[in-house]
Structures are given as structure tokens and as C-alpha cells.
């Protein structure tokens, strides 16, 4: 069900970037210090360069840290400064990137070789529209943006750069991360699953590996959900993955679930981090 609300829009200063939708990943062409490559566009991720790509560019690395994400493990990371990050007609200068050995399942499993992850730093400066119908990202400077499409405005929290909305799954209230870095459907975090006894409430079809992140493989029990609600926007009939991870992103207690591209592609959305709102619009797959 979709409840339409009208707003007003001006996108005169925006730039459009076509994305490839490879294995349910949003992949965009970028240029790092004059070298073209491809990046995963991740609403939940900070700037990351694959360590092999950073070495090929001869980038100076400094510092030592531990990076974590999806999966039970972690990875060693360093930092580097990229003089120029270009996408479409936009160039961002002197950007800090974490340097991490990205998993081959991400960098080489798609039709394109992915050498970077971008998202958070762009979203903090540009209102970003993701059109899954046309495979187009539109970036508009925040100060120049006014919304005028037909969509539903949903309050947006940004915690550590993550885009978080309130909603429900089959009537159960929850907080969800909007995660274009995930190819999955709806992953419910293991503490939320345990607290609500969901492995008994839902019929489980089996336990599978649902993906591989910086922390290694993530596993979950597969089931089926009837209705996901975000604000007044509703999506019916979807795969739900009940995380069994004990560490990492899908074992978080800060959020209850993670909505990936398998569900997100059922609508188009505009993320306005500075005004703390996301606009959800029906698209060709909404009622499919």
C-alpha cells in the first residue's frame, strides 16, 4: 500500500551518475587521483580503498586500526589521503580513506572490478536520490535541494553515518538500517531475533551463508515475512534472514535489522542526511 504525499522539487544543480546493478550491488564509476575504477555505493559505509589498489597507486599509508563489519571477524586497516575523488561532475578533494583488504567476493564476484567503497562522506554533503528503475544516482548540494516528487517522508536518524529509520516487520516495531552496501533482503540482527523468539515464530527453511563482509562470512536462518512497514510505506512478501552471527554488524544491539538492495529496489528513495529525512517513492517493482 502506498499513501501519496506531494512535495516540491528543484534539482537544477544536481549531477546524475549511472550505476550498474551487479549481483544486487549498486556500483558506480569513480576516479581516484586520476585513476578510473569502480566503487560500491554504500549508505552504511565510510570511504574504503582495497589495499591492493592503494598499493598500485603508491598512496602513503599511516596509522593502524581494526575494521569490522558484516561477519564475526575483523581486519587490519591503515589510513590514506586521496587528493581527488571524482564521480560524475563532482570532485571531492583531500578525502581520508581506510585501506583494507576487501574480500574477493566483493571486488571480483561482479561483472566489474570494485576497488573502493564510498557513501557516508558523499551523503553528508549531497542529497542523494537512488532510482532503481533507471539505475541512476542524482547528487544535489544540500543547500540547493528542495523535494517535489510524490513520495512519503520518513524521519531519518544518522548514527555513525548509518541511515536508520523506524518501522515494523509483521507488526513488530523495529529500527532498520537502509543499507545499499548489502545485496540481501531484510536481515534481522541476532539480539532482536533472540529477544523476540523469532526462530520459533517464523517457519525456518534452512541455515545459509548470506554474504561475506570485512569480518568474514555471515550466516542466517531463512524465513518469509508478510509485511515490512517504513513510515507509511509498506512492502509485502519478502525473504527475511534471521542472523545467527555473534559478532559484527548483524549482531548489533543498536539496530534491529538491515534492509538491503533485494528489498530497497522495490522503491526509489531520496536520502537527505542534513534534514534527517528519507523520501520513499513507488517504482515499477513496488506492486510487482
Beta strands, then each sheet from edge to edge (+ up, - down):
strand 1: 15-22
strand 2: 25-32
strand 3: 35-41
strand 4: 48-50
strand 5: 62-67
strand 6: 75-87
strand 7: 90-100
strand 8: 114-118
strand 9: 126-131
strand 10: 136-141
strand 11: 152-155
strand 12: 157-159
strand 13: 162-169
strand 14: 172-178
strand 15: 186-188
strand 16: 206-213
strand 17: 216-230
strand 18: 233-243
strand 19: 257-259
strand 20: 267-272
strand 21: 277-282
sheet 1: 5+ 6- 2+ 1- 10+ 9- 20+ 21- 11+
sheet 2: 5+ 6- 7+ 4+ 8- 3-
sheet 3: 12+ 13- 14+ 19+ 15- 18- 17+ 16-
end
